[in-house]
């Protein structure tokens, strides 16, 4: 759709329609008499060489929260990788099963372990029509879960160290062992590009 503004500017409205993602609107403007086109596109962190699951999670976090700090985003991804290697259908111990077939231990992206958190995933997906065994359903629940929400202000703060965000991740996940969380975090930081 072309719209002429009062300043003699022609503007074209572009709408992205990616399934499951809220549409974003960008504006491409062309000044009359000029061949230069300036695009106003929302910049965000991208992950070069990451899997589709990692890219989806990174994008979702930036679209649905105010987390913009690359250290915070890398810390969240590093913790998810330590918990599940981004496999949403993994039961603690390594069995690949759907949500209703994981009978003990943690399940999914962040290894929801306690009965309350595990059942919360199922209840959330039942209420909001998502699959509790899917990446999309689990990322959606993760961002809305009370434990994540109570630590969200720490992740949304900018300019903090990985160690600072790792403390928030500990409060969020309650992990028992550190494992490779920090190592994975720094791997993500090396892959991040702002564009």
DRENPA-3360 file (N, C-alpha, C; in nm, 2 decimals, always signed):
BEGIN
1 = XXXXXXXX = +0.09/-0.12/+0.00/+0.00/+0.00/+0.00/+0.09/+0.12/+0.00 ~ +0.07/+0.21/-0.09/+0.15/+0.34/-0.10/+0.07/+0.45/-0.04 ~ +0.13/+0.53/+0.05/+0.06/+0.64/+0.11/+0.15/+0.76/+0.09 ~ +0.10/+0.87/+0.05/+0.17/+1.00/+0.03/+0.15/+1.08/+0.16 ~ +0.26/+1.12/+0.22/+0.25/+1.20/+0.35/+0.25/+1.35/+0.31 ~ +0.22/+1.43/+0.41/+0.22/+1.58/+0.39/+0.35/+1.63/+0.36 ~ +0.46/+1.56/+0.38/+0.60/+1.61/+0.35/+0.64/+1.56/+0.21 ~ +0.55/+1.51/+0.13/+0.58/+1.46/+0.00/+0.66/+1.33/-0.01;
9 = XXXXXXXX = +0.64/+1.25/+0.09/+0.71/+1.12/+0.11/+0.62/+1.01/+0.07 ~ +0.66/+0.92/-0.01/+0.58/+0.80/-0.04/+0.62/+0.70/+0.06 ~ +0.53/+0.63/+0.12/+0.56/+0.53/+0.22/+0.49/+0.40/+0.18 ~ +0.56/+0.29/+0.19/+0.51/+0.16/+0.16/+0.50/+0.08/+0.29 ~ +0.38/+0.03/+0.33/+0.37/-0.05/+0.45/+0.40/-0.19/+0.42 ~ +0.48/-0.26/+0.50/+0.51/-0.40/+0.48/+0.47/-0.47/+0.60 ~ +0.40/-0.59/+0.59/+0.36/-0.66/+0.70/+0.41/-0.80/+0.69 ~ +0.48/-0.85/+0.80/+0.53/-0.99/+0.80/+0.43/-1.08/+0.86;
17 = XXXXXXXX = +0.41/-1.19/+0.80/+0.31/-1.29/+0.84/+0.38/-1.42/+0.87 ~ +0.46/-1.43/+0.97/+0.52/-1.56/+1.01/+0.43/-1.63/+1.10 ~ +0.40/-1.76/+1.08/+0.30/-1.83/+1.17/+0.35/-1.83/+1.31 ~ +0.26/-1.80/+1.40/+0.29/-1.81/+1.54/+0.37/-1.69/+1.60 ~ +0.40/-1.59/+1.51/+0.47/-1.47/+1.55/+0.38/-1.35/+1.53 ~ +0.38/-1.26/+1.62/+0.30/-1.14/+1.61/+0.35/-1.06/+1.49 ~ +0.26/-1.02/+1.40/+0.31/-0.94/+1.29/+0.38/-0.81/+1.33 ~ +0.48/-0.78/+1.26/+0.56/-0.66/+1.28/+0.54/-0.57/+1.15;
25 = XXXXXXXX = +0.53/-0.44/+1.17/+0.51/-0.35/+1.06/+0.64/-0.27/+1.04 ~ +0.69/-0.26/+0.92/+0.80/-0.18/+0.89/+0.76/-0.08/+0.79 ~ +0.84/+0.02/+0.77/+0.80/+0.13/+0.67/+0.92/+0.14/+0.58 ~ +0.90/+0.14/+0.45/+1.00/+0.17/+0.35/+0.96/+0.31/+0.29 ~ +1.05/+0.40/+0.30/+1.02/+0.54/+0.25/+1.10/+0.57/+0.13 ~ +1.04/+0.64/+0.04/+1.12/+0.69/-0.08/+1.08/+0.84/-0.09 ~ +1.19/+0.92/-0.09/+1.17/+1.06/-0.11/+1.14/+1.09/-0.26 ~ +1.04/+1.17/-0.29/+1.01/+1.20/-0.43/+1.13/+1.26/-0.50;
33 = XXXXXXXX = +1.16/+1.21/-0.62/+1.28/+1.27/-0.69/+1.41/+1.20/-0.65 ~ +1.41/+1.10/-0.56/+1.53/+1.04/-0.52/+1.52/+0.89/-0.55 ~ +1.63/+0.83/-0.59/+1.63/+0.68/-0.61/+1.67/+0.60/-0.49 ~ +1.71/+0.67/-0.38/+1.75/+0.60/-0.26/+1.63/+0.56/-0.18 ~ +1.64/+0.43/-0.14/+1.53/+0.38/-0.05/+1.59/+0.35/+0.08 ~ +1.52/+0.40/+0.19/+1.57/+0.38/+0.32/+1.47/+0.29/+0.39 ~ +1.52/+0.18/+0.44/+1.44/+0.08/+0.51/+1.45/+0.10/+0.66 ~ +1.33/+0.10/+0.72/+1.33/+0.11/+0.87/+1.29/-0.03/+0.92;
41 = XXXXXXXX = +1.39/-0.11/+0.95/+1.37/-0.25/+1.00/+1.42/-0.26/+1.14 ~ +1.34/-0.34/+1.22/+1.38/-0.36/+1.36/+1.50/-0.45/+1.36 ~ +1.61/-0.40/+1.42/+1.73/-0.48/+1.44/+1.72/-0.57/+1.56 ~ +1.78/-0.69/+1.55/+1.78/-0.78/+1.67/+1.91/-0.87/+1.66 ~ +1.93/-0.94/+1.77/+2.04/-1.04/+1.77/+2.00/-1.16/+1.69 ~ +2.09/-1.20/+1.60/+2.08/-1.33/+1.52/+2.19/-1.42/+1.57 ~ +2.18/-1.55/+1.54/+2.28/-1.64/+1.58/+2.33/-1.72/+1.46 ~ +2.45/-1.68/+1.41/+2.51/-1.74/+1.29/+2.55/-1.89/+1.32;
49 = XXXXXXXX = +2.50/-1.98/+1.24/+2.53/-2.12/+1.26/+2.45/-2.19/+1.36 ~ +2.35/-2.13/+1.42/+2.27/-2.19/+1.52/+2.16/-2.28/+1.45 ~ +2.11/-2.37/+1.53/+2.00/-2.46/+1.48/+1.87/-2.38/+1.47 ~ +1.77/-2.43/+1.39/+1.64/-2.36/+1.39/+1.58/-2.35/+1.53 ~ +1.60/-2.44/+1.61/+1.54/-2.43/+1.75/+1.60/-2.32/+1.83 ~ +1.73/-2.31/+1.82/+1.81/-2.20/+1.88/+1.76/-2.06/+1.83 ~ +1.76/-2.06/+1.70/+1.72/-1.93/+1.63/+1.57/-1.89/+1.67 ~ +1.48/-1.99/+1.67/+1.34/-1.96/+1.71/+1.34/-1.91/+1.85;
57 = XXXXXXXX = +1.41/-1.97/+1.94/+1.41/-1.93/+2.08/+1.46/-1.79/+2.10 ~ +1.58/-1.76/+2.04/+1.64/-1.63/+2.04/+1.54/-1.52/+1.99 ~ +1.48/-1.55/+1.88/+1.39/-1.46/+1.82/+1.26/-1.43/+1.91 ~ +1.21/-1.54/+1.96/+1.09/-1.53/+2.05/+1.12/-1.45/+2.17 ~ +1.24/-1.47/+2.23/+1.27/-1.39/+2.35/+1.28/-1.24/+2.32 ~ +1.33/-1.21/+2.21/+1.34/-1.07/+2.17/+1.21/-1.01/+2.13 ~ +1.12/-1.09/+2.07/+0.99/-1.04/+2.03/+0.89/-1.03/+2.14 ~ +0.90/-1.12/+2.24/+0.80/-1.12/+2.34/+0.84/-1.07/+2.48;
65 = XXXXXXXX = +0.97/-1.03/+2.49/+1.02/-0.97/+2.62/+1.09/-0.84/+2.59 ~ +1.14/-0.78/+2.69/+1.23/-0.66/+2.67/+1.38/-0.70/+2.68 ~ +1.41/-0.82/+2.67/+1.55/-0.87/+2.68/+1.62/-0.83/+2.55 ~ +1.72/-0.74/+2.56/+1.79/-0.69/+2.44/+1.94/-0.71/+2.46 ~ +1.99/-0.74/+2.58/+2.13/-0.75/+2.61/+2.18/-0.89/+2.56 ~ +2.29/-0.89/+2.48/+2.33/-1.01/+2.43/+2.39/-1.11/+2.53 ~ +2.44/-1.06/+2.64/+2.49/-1.15/+2.75/+2.37/-1.22/+2.82 ~ +2.26/-1.15/+2.83/+2.14/-1.21/+2.89/+2.08/-1.31/+2.80;
73 = XXXXXXXX = +2.07/-1.28/+2.67/+2.01/-1.38/+2.57/+2.10/-1.50/+2.56 ~ +2.23/-1.48/+2.56/+2.33/-1.59/+2.55/+2.32/-1.68/+2.67 ~ +2.30/-1.62/+2.79/+2.29/-1.69/+2.91/+2.17/-1.78/+2.91 ~ +2.06/-1.73/+2.87/+1.93/-1.81/+2.86/+1.95/-1.92/+2.77 ~ +2.01/-1.90/+2.65/+2.03/-2.01/+2.55/+2.13/-2.11/+2.60 ~ +2.23/-2.06/+2.67/+2.33/-2.15/+2.73/+2.27/-2.25/+2.83 ~ +2.18/-2.19/+2.91/+2.12/-2.28/+3.01/+2.02/-2.38/+2.95 ~ +1.95/-2.33/+2.85/+1.86/-2.43/+2.78/+1.94/-2.54/+2.71;
81 = XXXXXXXX = +2.05/-2.50/+2.65/+2.14/-2.61/+2.59/+2.19/-2.71/+2.69 ~ +2.23/-2.66/+2.81/+2.28/-2.75/+2.91/+2.16/-2.84/+2.96 ~ +2.04/-2.79/+2.97/+1.93/-2.86/+3.02/+1.88/-2.97/+2.92 ~ +1.88/-2.93/+2.79/+1.81/-3.02/+2.70/+1.87/-3.03/+2.56 ~ +1.97/-2.96/+2.53/+2.03/-2.95/+2.40/+1.92/-2.90/+2.30 ~ +1.83/-2.83/+2.35/+1.72/-2.77/+2.27/+1.62/-2.88/+2.21 ~ +1.62/-2.99/+2.28/+1.52/-3.10/+2.24/+1.40/-3.09/+2.33 ~ +1.29/-3.05/+2.28/+1.17/-3.03/+2.36/+1.11/-3.17/+2.41;
89 = XXXXXXXX = +1.14/-3.27/+2.34/+1.07/-3.40/+2.37/+1.17/-3.49/+2.45 ~ +1.25/-3.44/+2.53/+1.35/-3.52/+2.60/+1.32/-3.53/+2.75 ~ +1.32/-3.65/+2.80/+1.29/-3.68/+2.94/+1.43/-3.69/+3.01 ~ +1.44/-3.65/+3.13/+1.57/-3.67/+3.20/+1.62/-3.81/+3.19 ~ +1.75/-3.82/+3.15/+1.81/-3.94/+3.13/+1.83/-3.97/+2.98 ~ +1.76/-3.89/+2.89/+1.78/-3.90/+2.75/+1.67/-3.96/+2.67 ~ +1.57/-4.02/+2.73/+1.46/-4.08/+2.65/+1.38/-3.97/+2.57 ~ +1.36/-3.99/+2.45/+1.28/-3.90/+2.36/+1.14/-3.94/+2.36;
97 = XXXXXXXX = +1.05/-3.88/+2.44/+0.91/-3.91/+2.45/+0.83/-3.79/+2.45 ~ +0.70/-3.81/+2.42/+0.61/-3.69/+2.43/+0.58/-3.66/+2.58 ~ +0.52/-3.54/+2.60/+0.50/-3.49/+2.73/+0.43/-3.59/+2.83 ~ +0.33/-3.66/+2.78/+0.25/-3.75/+2.87/+0.32/-3.88/+2.90 ~ +0.44/-3.90/+2.84/+0.51/-4.03/+2.86/+0.64/-4.02/+2.94 ~ +0.66/-3.90/+3.00/+0.78/-3.88/+3.08/+0.73/-3.89/+3.23 ~ +0.77/-4.00/+3.29/+0.71/-4.04/+3.42/+0.80/-4.00/+3.54 ~ +0.92/-3.97/+3.52/+1.01/-3.92/+3.63/+1.12/-3.83/+3.58;
105 = XXXXXXXX = +1.17/-3.75/+3.67/+1.27/-3.65/+3.63/+1.22/-3.54/+3.55 ~ +1.31/-3.46/+3.49/+1.27/-3.34/+3.42/+1.22/-3.37/+3.28 ~ +1.15/-3.28/+3.22/+1.10/-3.29/+3.08/+1.12/-3.16/+3.01 ~ +1.16/-3.18/+2.88/+1.16/-3.06/+2.79/+1.28/-2.97/+2.79 ~ +1.26/-2.86/+2.73/+1.37/-2.76/+2.71/+1.44/-2.72/+2.84 ~ +1.37/-2.70/+2.95/+1.44/-2.66/+3.07/+1.43/-2.77/+3.18 ~ +1.39/-2.89/+3.13/+1.38/-3.00/+3.23/+1.29/-2.96/+3.34 ~ +1.16/-2.93/+3.31/+1.06/-2.91/+3.42/+1.06/-3.03/+3.50;
113 = XXXXXXXX = +1.10/-3.02/+3.63/+1.11/-3.14/+3.72/+1.00/-3.15/+3.82 ~ +0.98/-3.05/+3.89/+0.88/-3.06/+4.00/+0.74/-3.08/+3.94 ~ +0.66/-3.15/+4.02/+0.52/-3.18/+3.97/+0.45/-3.05/+3.93 ~ +0.46/-2.95/+4.01/+0.39/-2.82/+3.98/+0.44/-2.76/+3.85 ~ +0.57/-2.76/+3.82/+0.61/-2.70/+3.70/+0.58/-2.79/+3.58 ~ +0.59/-2.92/+3.59/+0.56/-3.01/+3.49/+0.42/-3.00/+3.45 ~ +0.33/-3.01/+3.55/+0.19/-3.00/+3.53/+0.15/-2.86/+3.47 ~ +0.22/-2.76/+3.52/+0.20/-2.63/+3.46/+0.21/-2.62/+3.31;
121 = XXXXXXXX = +0.32/-2.69/+3.26/+0.34/-2.69/+3.12/+0.21/-2.75/+3.05 ~ +0.17/-2.86/+3.10/+0.05/-2.93/+3.04/-0.08/-2.84/+3.05 ~ -0.10/-2.78/+3.17/-0.22/-2.70/+3.19/-0.21/-2.57/+3.09 ~ -0.09/-2.51/+3.08/-0.08/-2.40/+3.00/-0.11/-2.43/+2.85 ~ -0.05/-2.54/+2.80/-0.08/-2.58/+2.66/-0.22/-2.62/+2.64 ~ -0.28/-2.68/+2.74/-0.43/-2.72/+2.73/-0.51/-2.59/+2.72 ~ -0.48/-2.49/+2.80/-0.56/-2.37/+2.80/-0.53/-2.28/+2.68 ~ -0.41/-2.28/+2.63/-0.38/-2.19/+2.52/-0.35/-2.27/+2.38;
129 = XXXXXXXX = -0.40/-2.39/+2.38/-0.40/-2.47/+2.26/-0.27/-2.48/+2.19 ~ -0.17/-2.53/+2.27/-0.04/-2.56/+2.22/+0.00/-2.70/+2.26 ~ +0.10/-2.75/+2.19/+0.15/-2.89/+2.22/+0.26/-2.88/+2.32 ~ +0.24/-2.94/+2.44/+0.35/-2.94/+2.54/+0.47/-3.02/+2.51 ~ +0.47/-3.09/+2.40/+0.59/-3.16/+2.35/+0.67/-3.09/+2.25 ~ +0.61/-2.97/+2.21/+0.67/-2.90/+2.09/+0.76/-2.78/+2.15 ~ +0.86/-2.74/+2.06/+0.94/-2.63/+2.09/+0.86/-2.50/+2.11 ~ +0.76/-2.48/+2.02/+0.68/-2.36/+2.02/+0.60/-2.35/+2.15;
137 = XXXXXXXX = +0.54/-2.46/+2.19/+0.46/-2.46/+2.31/+0.54/-2.44/+2.44 ~ +0.66/-2.50/+2.44/+0.75/-2.49/+2.56/+0.81/-2.35/+2.57 ~ +0.85/-2.30/+2.46/+0.91/-2.16/+2.47/+0.80/-2.06/+2.51 ~ +0.68/-2.08/+2.46/+0.57/-1.99/+2.50/+0.54/-2.00/+2.65 ~ +0.54/-2.13/+2.70/+0.51/-2.15/+2.84/+0.63/-2.10/+2.92 ~ +0.75/-2.13/+2.88/+0.87/-2.08/+2.95/+0.87/-1.93/+2.98 ~ +0.84/-1.85/+2.88/+0.84/-1.71/+2.89/+0.73/-1.66/+2.99 ~ +0.62/-1.74/+2.99/+0.51/-1.70/+3.08/+0.51/-1.76/+3.22;
145 = XXXXXXXX = +0.59/-1.86/+3.24/+0.60/-1.93/+3.37/+0.64/-1.83/+3.48 ~ +0.58/-1.85/+3.60/+0.61/-1.76/+3.71/+0.76/-1.75/+3.74 ~ +0.83/-1.86/+3.74/+0.97/-1.86/+3.77/+1.05/-1.77/+3.67 ~ +1.02/-1.78/+3.55/+1.09/-1.69/+3.45/+1.04/-1.55/+3.47 ~ +0.91/-1.53/+3.49/+0.86/-1.39/+3.50/+0.92/-1.32/+3.62 ~ +0.95/-1.39/+3.73/+1.00/-1.33/+3.85/+1.15/-1.29/+3.83 ~ +1.22/-1.35/+3.74/+1.36/-1.32/+3.71/+1.37/-1.23/+3.58 ~ +1.26/-1.21/+3.51/+1.26/-1.14/+3.39/+1.33/-1.00/+3.41;
153 = XXXXXXXX = +1.29/-0.92/+3.51/+1.36/-0.79/+3.53/+1.51/-0.80/+3.53 ~ +1.57/-0.90/+3.58/+1.71/-0.92/+3.59/+1.77/-0.94/+3.44 ~ +1.70/-1.02/+3.36/+1.74/-1.04/+3.23/+1.72/-0.92/+3.14 ~ +1.62/-0.84/+3.17/+1.59/-0.72/+3.09/+1.68/-0.60/+3.12 ~ +1.76/-0.61/+3.23/+1.86/-0.51/+3.26/+1.97/-0.52/+3.16 ~ +2.02/-0.41/+3.12/+2.13/-0.41/+3.02/+2.27/-0.38/+3.07 ~ +2.36/-0.44/+3.00/+2.50/-0.41/+3.04/+2.56/-0.49/+3.15 ~ +2.50/-0.60/+3.19/+2.55/-0.68/+3.30/+2.64/-0.79/+3.24;
161 = XXXXXXXX = +2.71/-0.85/+3.34/+2.80/-0.96/+3.30/+2.73/-1.09/+3.29 ~ +2.80/-1.19/+3.22/+2.74/-1.32/+3.21/+2.72/-1.38/+3.36 ~ +2.81/-1.35/+3.44/+2.80/-1.40/+3.58/+2.67/-1.35/+3.65 ~ +2.64/-1.22/+3.63/+2.52/-1.16/+3.68/+2.40/-1.23/+3.63 ~ +2.39/-1.25/+3.49/+2.28/-1.32/+3.43/+2.27/-1.47/+3.47 ~ +2.39/-1.53/+3.50/+2.39/-1.67/+3.54/+2.32/-1.68/+3.68 ~ +2.34/-1.58/+3.76/+2.27/-1.59/+3.89/+2.12/-1.58/+3.88 ~ +2.07/-1.50/+3.78/+1.93/-1.50/+3.75/+1.88/-1.63/+3.70;
169 = XXXXXXXX = +1.97/-1.69/+3.61/+1.93/-1.82/+3.55/+1.93/-1.93/+3.66 ~ +2.01/-1.92/+3.76/+2.01/-2.02/+3.87/+1.88/-2.00/+3.95 ~ +1.84/-1.88/+3.98/+1.71/-1.86/+4.05/+1.59/-1.91/+3.96 ~ +1.60/-1.89/+3.83/+1.49/-1.93/+3.74/+1.48/-2.08/+3.73 ~ +1.60/-2.15/+3.71/+1.59/-2.29/+3.69/+1.62/-2.38/+3.81 ~ +1.69/-2.33/+3.90/+1.73/-2.40/+4.02/+1.82/-2.52/+3.99 ~ +1.91/-2.51/+3.90/+2.00/-2.62/+3.86/+2.08/-2.67/+3.97 ~ +2.11/-2.80/+3.96/+2.19/-2.86/+4.07/+2.34/-2.86/+4.03;
177 = XXXXXXXX = +2.37/-2.87/+3.91/+2.51/-2.86/+3.87/+2.53/-2.76/+3.76 ~ +2.64/-2.69/+3.76/+2.67/-2.59/+3.67/+2.69/-2.64/+3.53 ~ +2.76/-2.75/+3.52/+2.79/-2.81/+3.39/+2.86/-2.72/+3.29 ~ +2.81/-2.72/+3.17/+2.87/-2.64/+3.06/+2.79/-2.51/+3.03 ~ +2.71/-2.47/+3.13/+2.63/-2.35/+3.10/+2.70/-2.23/+3.06 ~ +2.81/-2.20/+3.13/+2.89/-2.08/+3.09/+2.96/-2.10/+2.96 ~ +3.02/-2.22/+2.94/+3.08/-2.25/+2.81/+2.99/-2.23/+2.70 ~ +2.87/-2.29/+2.71/+2.77/-2.27/+2.60/+2.73/-2.12/+2.58;
185 = XXXXXXXX = +2.72/-2.05/+2.69/+2.69/-1.91/+2.68/+2.79/-1.83/+2.60 ~ +2.92/-1.86/+2.63/+3.02/-1.79/+2.55/+3.03/-1.84/+2.40 ~ +2.99/-1.96/+2.38/+2.98/-2.00/+2.24/+2.87/-1.92/+2.17 ~ +2.76/-1.90/+2.23/+2.65/-1.82/+2.17/+2.70/-1.68/+2.15 ~ +2.77/-1.62/+2.25/+2.82/-1.48/+2.23/+2.91/-1.47/+2.11 ~ +2.99/-1.57/+2.08/+3.07/-1.57/+1.96/+3.00/-1.57/+1.83 ~ +2.88/-1.63/+1.84/+2.79/-1.65/+1.72/+2.70/-1.53/+1.69 ~ +2.67/-1.45/+1.80/+2.57/-1.34/+1.78/+2.62/-1.23/+1.69;
193 = XXX = +2.52/-1.19/+1.61/+2.54/-1.07/+1.52/+2.42/-0.98/+1.53 ~ +2.44/-0.86/+1.54/+2.33/-0.76/+1.55/+2.30/-0.71/+1.42 ~ +2.18/-0.74/+1.37/+2.15/-0.69/+1.23/+1.99/-0.67/+1.22;
% end
